[in-house]
Amino acid sequence: MGRNICPTRLIESGLDHMSLGASTPSTRGTTKGALPRARAVSGLSRGVNSMQRRDSIPTTTALGARRISGANDRIGVGLIGCGERGRGVADYLPGIGGAEIRGVADVYAPRRLQAAAQFGPTVRAFTDYRKVLESNDIDVVVIGTPDHWHAPMTIDALAAGKDAYVEKPVTHTLAEGEDLLKAVEASGRVVATGTQQRSWDHFIEAKGLIDKGELGRVTFARCHWSQNHLQSGAQGAPEVDAGQLDWDQWLGPAPKQPFDKVRFYYWRFFWDFGGGSVTDLMTHWIDVIQWFLNSTEAQETYASGTTYVHDWFDVPDTVTATLLFPEGYTATYEGNLTFGLPGCGIVFHGDKAMMAIDRHGYSVYEEGRMPFEAPGLPRPIRSVEREEPTSNVERMDGTGTAENLRNWLDCVRSRGTPNAHVRAGVEAANTAHRVNMALREKRVVGLT
């Protein structure tokens, strides 16, 4: 089947046409599943209780030694977590080619059965995700569960000899990051994360422009993300048939608590399971900033947050953060869950030019072409936009997730390192966790 790529077009700005050759990320071409070298993750504790080995998970023996031997071999996929995002991610796989969904797992029967019906009559459905990991015909897993299960399930998948694609953030706490990296390095498995911008053509092109110095010295990066969740009120949570839900297994490593349909459906807004807009949304953008500017962690993190509208959230509905990076730049984040305009994006400010980028494209604006402190922007010297997508999913997601999955499966075959490799996933998650730590503890968070 052909590649489902949403094309881009160059918008002429009246200036000379300039080539936009895509650059190659430095992580590509790494072999043997090794993680890219980076400064050691700091400030992480050991001994995470939620990652205790579960007796029924097989160890890496003959199962773990299995390899996909040729490009034409079918890769058996197991989906763990059959909510909207999990099914949405897995839905790209049949179109990529060479991958076949063979098992799904979810603790809520309606979702489990919905996924099984979606992916074909031969797909097996399980309540316990460990049954997926025990299946000999499943080579890799896609993990689309709530955040508090990401690291434990990924480590269990590695122990079972499975490669994994895990949604961001890859961890729910700082402490989980070190354990996850050690497990990946020890296993030799291929693990990719759901920060799909790293496989998106226009983000790769934009990274190349910054690497070539088109913006000059970048000293400030601003990212923002606004989503209107006024329709997601606590009173509007759909009904749940508790008799078809294994609530204790859904909680897993989270603190024990009575069943609550609001927490079940809107888990991102509760600290026990998610981290609000910071881990859900900022993680995407801070990953891009750290990737573009060759950073791994901020040396100082300042943040504040409060709730103006959504008093049923644990997390704040309005957040601002400032991060100082040792590479010589400041990054800021503005997150809001009460309105949807102006959407989301990143702006990189250099002494030669400014770049604005989001999931629809990017534009570069040259410094010195407007009067001092001009109220507007000059015409861009280059601009790339995606063509108008054909579906609501593509308007939000574009082809980034499809290309990220394709890259992951290519690396499963080659044993190379994915674009969205696990170390980058841990580094972006660590930054998000430090922001939440700064706003919850009302202090400046450093590296120690």
Secondary structure, DSSP 8 states (H G I E B T S, - for coil): -------EEE---SS----------TTTT--TT---------S--S--GGG---TTS--SSTTTT----STTS-EEEEEE--SHHHHHHHHTHHHHSSEEEEEEE-SBHHHHHHHHHHH-TT-EEESSHHHHHT-TT--EEEE-S-GGGHHHHHHHHHHTT-EEEE-S-S-SSHHHHHHHHHHHHHHT--EEES-GGGG-HHHHHHHHHHHTTTT-SEEEEEEEEE---TT--GGG-----GGGB-HHHHHTTS------HHHHHSGGGSTTT--HHIIIIIHHHHHHHHHHTT-S--SEEEEEEE-SS-TT-SS-SEEEEEEEETTTEEEEEEEESS--TT-EEEEEEESSEEEEEETTEEEEEETTSS-TT-SS----SEEEEE---SSHHHHHHTTHHHHHHHHHHHHHHHT---TTBHHHHHHHHHHHHHHHHHHHHTS-B---
